[in-house]
Amino acid sequence: MNTLEKKMVFGELRRLMEEMREQIKGEIRAEIKAASRDIYDVLTGLGVIEPEEKMWTKADIIKKYCVSKTTVEKMMTEGVLPFCKDGNTQQSRVRFRPADVRIAFQEYNN
């Protein structure tokens, strides 16, 4: 085999190896994504985490943690309980991320 033929063979081998690498990377990414989705679904189903798109209201917190509206508002005022407002007025709806609520009540009860 002459030098030109060797270069062609090695070039083809490099190309094939690169294709294989990309294919393997794609398969690994797909497996990781599927596993992440499965883990998220299991943890959500067990109640360990809440779907992030679901925001809680004051009423949800009061019911779940058996506290008064005054306690929730006090925690908000003190900055212990992070919240999001739907608008800029005093009557704007207030929403809470479930993870923030859990953390706030863990620290509040200790």
N, C-alpha and C positions, 0 to 999 in steps of 0.2 A: 504494500500500500504506500503510495507516494504521499508527500507532505500536503498537497492540495486535498487529497482524499481524506487524510486524517483530520484536517481542519474542518472539512464538511461534516464528517462523522461527529466530531466533538461539538460542533455548532448545533447539529441536530439533537445530540444528547442534552446539551444545555437547554435548548428550547423545550424538550420533553420534560426535563426536570422542573423547569419553571412552571409549565402547565400543571404538572402534578402538585407542586407546592401550592399554587393558587386554588386548585380543586380541593386539596386537603384543608386549606385555610377556610374556604367557603363551607365545607362540611362541618368543621369544628365550630365555626360561628353559628351555624344553624343549630347544632346540638346544644351549644351554650344558651342560645336564645330560647329553645324549647324547654330546657331544664329550668331556666329562670322563670319562664311562664308557669311551669308546673309547680315550682316552689312557691311562687306568689299565690297561685290558686289554692294550694294546700294551706298556707298560712292564713289566707283570707277566710277559707272555709272553717278553720279552727278558731277563728276570732282573734288570732294573734295580731293581725294587722287589719286595717279597714281599707277598702278601696279609696284611694286618694281623691277620686272625683266626688266622693260623697262628703259633703261638709255638714257639720252638726250645727244645730241652733241652740240657743240658751235652753229651750225646753228639753232638747235631747240630753244636754248635760245634767240638768236638774233631775230628770227621770233616771238616768244611768247612775249618777253618783249620789242621789238622795240628798241634795243640798238645796238651799234656798236661792231665789233669784238674786237676793242681796249678796250672798256669798260669791256667786258668779261675777256680779258686777264689781264687787270689791277686788277680786282677783284680777279682773280686767284693768281696773284703775291702778292697782299696784304694779301692773306690768308682768304679773306672774303668768297670766293666761293670754297668749297671743290670739289675735282675732283679725278678721277682714271685714270691712264694711262695704256694702253694695253701693253706697252713695256718700255724699258729703253732708247730708242733713242729720239732725238729731233723730229723726224717725227712720233713718236708713237701717236696713236689715244687717244684723251682725252674724257672721258665720265663723266656725272654728274648725281647724284641721284636727281629725281624731288623734293623730300622733301628738300634737301639741297639747291637747287636753289631757291625755294620759300622763305625759311628762309633768305637766303643771300640777295635777292632783297627786302624783307620786311625791313631788317635792313639797307640796302644801301640807300633806298629811304627816310628813316627817319632821 
